[in-house]
Amino acid sequence: MWQRDGIERRNCCYRGRNTQPQSTCGKGEEEIRRSVKRSVGCILAELIKGSPLLPGENYLNQLQMMINLLGTPSKEDMMFIQSEQSKDFINQMPKRQKINLKEFFPSSNPLAIDLLSKLLVFNPVSGKVEEAEA
């Protein structure tokens, strides 16, 4: 949690765990490991940026910010979302393309951008990064 103008805000790594709107992973070890990968990506992005990556006012605002960054989720990604309200909200939004992370973090090391592109995915199950690589 952080404050700006006296207003408390939450970022995606609040309380040391992923609180992104779509984070409803199962209890399996692999699902947890993949969700941790996305959290690490969020933390890395916040360190590079110097401020919260997804500071949204509420979970729908945070979801909108996430889609603005990552693009509209694919059908496969949508199956990962458990909240019907979130699915309805996403379906009502205009389609978005993923932002080029090189442009979003222009002065960052290319290796950091490559790692972020593998960690910051809508559905952590689709992440293609190994722990040794991170």
ABEGO torsion letter per residue (X at the ends): XBBBGGBBBBBAABGGBBABAABBBBABAAAAAAAAAAAAAAAAAAAAAGBBABABABAAAAAAAAAAAAEBBBAAAAAABABAAAAAAAAABBBBBBBBAAAABAABBAAAAAAAAAABBABAAABBBBAAAX
